[in-house]
Amino acid sequence: MRLYGFALLPDDDTKKRLIAFQKVHTEIKGPRLSMVQNLPHTSILQCPYYENFDAQQVLRRYSSTPIFTGMFGALYYQPNGWIFADVMKTNELCILQNELLKESESYIDAKSIAIDVNMNAYCGGQKSNYLKYGYRYIGEEFIPHITLGRTHSAQHITAELVADFKNAFFGTTFIYDKLVYYEAGEFGALHKIVRSTPLIKGGGGA
């Protein structure tokens, strides 16, 4: 199943800080974040879209959208094997996801959704979302976050890692200044930006 997604990219300073945090904490396994490949991002959708889907036509509608403001919450373990940096769930982010889903749903290749994946950690809503869209974090199950990587093997993360993230990021705000359509790579990382549109600075959030 080949995945593509819509994502918001944080400003360069925030990306660099997250990349540096991952680099110095050996507890976090890859994919290795960078400013070139595997960019830190918040996925809005990640689905098996048909390869001929013209995402640029969708992104063009957001070319005059103001920047989004994000706020970091805690770092936490997300089954199975993920390390998530929580981002505050706002009405603006939920509206964006709902709009993008409406505009792109007919281009999801539902027949290609892999049904033999381990869904033991999925709640009922997440399982239904996955089987319908190929992505579990939709609607009420939407969990805005930035993935910092994978755990090496344990089904948890250490208190030290959580504390270090809290000291560096918790409660701080940042901006999302670009909306992109991307090709997903290993473990759903942002392998390659296919199309993008900058968001307008000034005038508050979207």
C-alpha positions in Angstrom: 0.0 0.0 0.0 1.6 3.3 -1.2 0.7 6.2 1.1 0.5 9.9 0.4 -0.6 12.6 2.8 -1.4 16.2 3.6 0.6 17.8 6.3 1.5 21.1 8.0 5.1 21.9 8.3 6.4 23.9 11.3 8.7 26.9 10.8 12.3 26.2 10.2 13.5 27.0 13.7 11.0 24.5 15.2 12.0 21.8 12.7 15.7 22.3 13.6 15.0 22.1 17.3 13.1 18.9 16.9 15.8 17.4 14.7 18.4 18.3 17.3 16.3 16.8 20.1 16.0 13.5 18.2 19.7 13.4 17.4 20.9 13.7 21.0 18.4 11.2 22.4 19.6 7.7 21.4 16.4 6.3 22.9 14.6 7.5 19.8 15.0 5.2 16.8 14.7 6.5 13.2 13.6 7.4 10.7 16.2 10.1 11.1 14.6 13.6 10.9 16.3 16.2 8.7 15.6 19.4 6.8 15.9 17.6 3.5 14.2 14.2 4.0 11.9 13.0 6.8 10.9 16.5 7.7 9.2 17.1 11.1 5.5 17.5 10.3 1.9 17.1 11.5 0.0 14.8 9.2 -3.6 15.9 8.6 -4.3 12.9 6.4 -2.2 9.9 5.2 -4.1 7.7 2.8 -3.5 5.4 -0.2 -4.4 8.0 -2.8 -4.4 7.2 -6.5 -1.1 8.3 -8.1 -2.9 10.4 -10.6 -4.6 12.5 -7.8 -4.0 16.2 -8.6 -3.3 17.4 -5.1 -2.1 20.8 -6.5 -5.7 21.6 -7.4 -6.6 21.1 -3.8 -3.7 23.0 -2.3 -4.4 25.9 -4.6 -7.5 26.6 -2.5 -5.3 27.2 0.5 -2.9 29.6 -1.1 -4.4 32.5 0.8 -4.8 30.7 4.2 -3.1 32.4 7.2 -0.5 30.5 9.2 -1.7 28.1 11.8 -0.4 28.4 15.4 0.6 25.2 17.2 1.3 24.5 20.9 3.3 21.6 22.2 2.0 19.3 24.8 3.7 16.3 26.3 5.9 13.6 24.7 4.3 10.2 24.9 4.4 6.6 23.7 1.7 5.7 21.1 1.1 2.0 20.4 2.6 0.3 18.6 6.2 1.6 19.0 5.7 5.3 18.2 7.1 8.4 20.0 4.6 11.3 19.6 5.1 15.0 20.4 1.6 16.2 21.2 0.2 19.2 19.5 -2.9 21.0 20.8 -6.0 19.9 19.0 -7.8 23.0 17.8 -11.0 23.7 15.9 -8.8 25.1 13.0 -6.9 21.8 12.6 -10.1 19.8 12.8 -11.8 22.0 10.2 -8.7 21.7 7.9 -8.8 17.9 8.2 -12.5 17.7 7.5 -12.2 20.0 4.4 -9.2 18.1 3.0 -11.0 14.7 3.5 -14.1 16.0 1.7 -12.0 17.2 -1.2 -9.8 14.1 -1.5 -11.9 11.2 -0.3 -13.0 10.1 -3.8 -9.3 9.7 -4.7 -8.6 7.2 -2.0 -7.8 3.7 -3.4 -9.7 1.8 -0.7 -9.1 -1.5 -2.4 -5.4 -1.2 -1.7 -5.8 -0.8 2.1 -3.8 -3.5 3.8 -6.1 -5.4 6.1 -3.5 -7.8 7.5 -1.9 -5.1 9.7 -1.8 -5.4 13.5 -4.7 -3.4 14.8 -4.7 -4.7 18.3 -3.8 -1.2 19.6 -6.6 0.5 17.6 -9.8 1.5 19.4 -13.1 0.9 17.6 -13.2 4.3 15.8 -9.5 4.0 14.7 -10.1 0.6 13.3 -13.2 1.8 11.3 -11.2 4.8 10.0 -8.3 2.6 8.9 -10.5 0.1 7.1 -12.3 2.9 5.3 -9.5 5.4 4.6 -6.2 3.7 5.4 -5.6 6.1 8.2 -6.8 5.8 11.8 -6.5 9.4 13.1 -9.6 11.0 11.5 -12.6 12.8 12.9 -13.1 12.2 16.6 -9.9 10.0 16.5 -7.8 12.9 15.1 -4.6 13.2 17.2 -2.5 16.2 16.0 1.2 15.4 16.7 4.7 15.4 15.4 6.3 11.9 15.2 9.8 12.0 16.6 10.6 8.4 15.7 10.2 4.8 16.9 11.1 3.0 20.1 13.9 0.5 19.8 11.9 -2.4 21.4 10.3 -1.4 24.6 6.6 -0.7 24.9 7.2 2.6 26.7 9.5 5.6 26.8 11.6 6.6 29.8 10.6 9.3 32.3 13.9 11.0 31.4 13.0 11.4 27.8 9.6 12.8 28.7 11.1 15.3 31.1 13.7 16.4 28.6 11.0 17.1 26.1 8.9 18.9 28.6 11.8 21.2 29.6 12.5 22.0 26.0 9.1 22.2 24.3 6.1 21.8 26.6 3.6 24.7 26.4 5.6 26.6 23.8 4.0 27.9 20.6 5.2 27.8 17.0 3.8 28.4 13.6 2.9 26.1 10.7 3.9 28.0 7.6 3.4 25.5 4.8 0.8 23.0 3.8 2.1 20.1 1.7 1.1 17.0 -0.1 3.8 14.3 0.4 4.8 10.8 -0.4 5.2 8.7 2.7 8.3 6.6 3.2 9.5 4.2 5.9 7.1 4.1 8.9 5.0 6.8 7.3 7.8 9.4 7.4 7.6 12.4 5.0 9.8 10.9 2.3 9.2 13.5 -0.4 7.2 16.7 -0.8 5.1 16.3 -4.0 3.2 19.6 -3.9 3.2 22.5 -1.5 1.7 25.9 -0.8 3.0 28.5 1.7 0.6 29.9 4.3 0.3 33.7 4.7 2.2 35.3 7.6 0.4 37.9 9.6 -3.2 38.3 10.5 -3.4 35.5 13.1 -4.2 31.8 12.7 -6.4 30.1 10.2 
